[in-house]
């Protein structure tokens, strides 16, 4: 069974640009979660999508947005990039039911110059 | 809001010995899940072990076991017979028990170094 896949592995942008990160969940998983792992700030919840809908959102500004496609893959978009957006962005997937654990991808390292 | 605290930024253990990583959490809810995830330098977060709060029995997975003290809101991870491959960042995480998915709340992590 293929795990959660994320692309690209590494993304380099400059301030003010826009970044798009992609995630493909494990086959059969309908929920996708995005987390930000910034140096010194730990892992912070960003967004949760299930069945194409945004279900929950962390304490991040509106320039962090995303969507989930009919095949359950997901995109995270970050607009007007700032230096502090530099982080590892991790995607996780799970079955919709609450008792199922989340499985993570390898992450996308976003570097803002 | 729920919080998770890992008070040990870094721990070291000799190969083949046992080490315990600490985790405490704060919640007003009575039913929830607790997890330990491992993040090696390869970056991928790997689920090590999970505990359901309504279960009194401590979870075990091979060399990994937990000491779950619900009243004290403590959830420590014991690694027995430590191996070089256990070296990683370990995160304790909390999730509300709801019928339909929810976010994980993570601690700051503990770096585990394994000495040969």
Interface residues (C-beta under 8 A of the other chain):
Chain A: X31 X33 X35 X42 X43 X45 X48 X50 X55 X56 X58 X88 X90 X92 X94 X96 X97 X98 X99 X100 X101 X102 X103 X104 X105 X106 X107
Chain B: X33 X35 X37 X42 X43 X44 X45 X46 X47 X50 X52 X91 X97 X98 X99 X100 X101 X102 X103 X104 X105 X106 X107 X108 X109
